[in-house]
Amino acid sequence: MRIRKNLEDFKPYEWQISSTNLASKLKKNNQILRFDTNTSPYISKMWLKKLSSRLDKLNINDYPDVSYNNLKKSISEYVNINQNMITVTNGSDEGLDMIAKTFIDENTNTIISTPTYMFYRIISQIMGGNVISIPRKENFIDDEELILNSITENNSIIFLCSPNNPTGNSSKRETIIHLIKNPNVIVIVDEAYSEFSGKTLVDLTNNYDNLIIIRTFSKAFSLAGARIGYMVASKTTIDLLNIVRPPNSLSVISLALAEIALKDIKFVQENIRYIINERERCKKILDKIKGVQVYRSDANFLLLKFNKLNPNKIYNLLLQKGLIVRNVSNMINLEKCLRFNIRTSAHNDILLTAFSEIIKNN
Ligand code: PMP
C-alpha cells in the first residue's frame, strides 16, 4: 500500500511497555509500578465524586460546546492571560500536532534542542519538515548561539521544552527572549512540567505573536487519563492554530473534570510540594550511591547517569521486579542514562532499594 514518501523511513513514537502485558509475563497481580510516564501518583477522589454528582446533568448525547468558553475562562484565570489567547486541546500532544499542521511543511526547518521529548521530531517529520537537532551544552543548557545561527529566513520553527523532558532543566528566560526577537522564527515552549519549576513564559505571549506556550493537565493536575491540554499565544496566532483544530476532540466528561480541577488548585499545589520534597529526598539518597550521577531537576522526574553499569541491564533487572523506568540510553548524549518519575515516598523507596541492590550486586 502506498504511504506518503516522508513516512517511508520514519521512526514512529516508541510506545512504552503495557502494565497488563508485563504483569501477565511476570505473573504478578497489580504489582507493576510505573516510573516511566512522568504522570502523578495521586487521584483526587473529591474531583471524581463531584464529577459523578454532575454526570446526570451532562449533555453526553451532544458534542461539547464548540466555544469551550467555560474551560477557557477558568484557564484564563489560572494563567492570568486573556481568554482569547487560549485554545484547548486533547492533551498537549494534540496541541503539538496542531502546531505542526499549521506551520510545518517540506520548506520548514524544525530546530530542536536535543535530547528532548521525541514528539517534536515526529510531528515535524510527519509534515515533511527538515529536522535540525541542536545538541545541548554542558548540563543540558540550550545552545542559544547555535540555535540562532540555524534560523533561516521566514521558515524556521524552534521547539524548546522547559523544564526539559528528559533532562529536567529549564530554558533560560533570556534565551527565549533573544529567540523570539527574531520575527523570522516561531518559538514553541512546551511547559508540560512548568508547575513543578514555578517558572513560566506565558506572560511573553502578550508581546510576541511568534511565541506559543504548550500546557497540560496530565502532570501537575494528575489528569493524564482525561486528555486535556491547552496552548497560550497571541489572539492572531491562536486564530491560525484553530484553522486545523479537529472538530470536537475534547470529551464533555473531560471538560467537566478540568473545570472541577481548576476550582481546587490547593490540591494541585499540595501535590506539587510533596513531589518536589520527594524528588529532593530521592536525589540526596542517590547522590550517596557510588557510580550514579543525579542531575538537578525542575520537574517531577530525575535523570540518572551510571558511570560503569550498563543502563540497559539495570532497566531489565528493574523490569523483572515489576518496576518500569524510562530507558533513555538510546538518546543523543544520554548513552548511560535512565529517567524515573517521582511517586509516593513508599513507592520511591521500593525503587531506591532496588537501585542500590542492583548496583551493589553488579
Ligand atoms: N510534552 C512533554 C514534554 C511531555 O513529556 C508529554 C508527555 N509525556 C507531553 C507533552 C504530552 O502530554 P499530554 O498529551 O498528556 O498533555
Residues whose N, C-alpha, C, O or C-beta is under 5 A from the ligand:
A	BS01	PMP	T37 G91 S92 D93 Y117 C161 N165 D190 A192 T216 S218 I228 G229
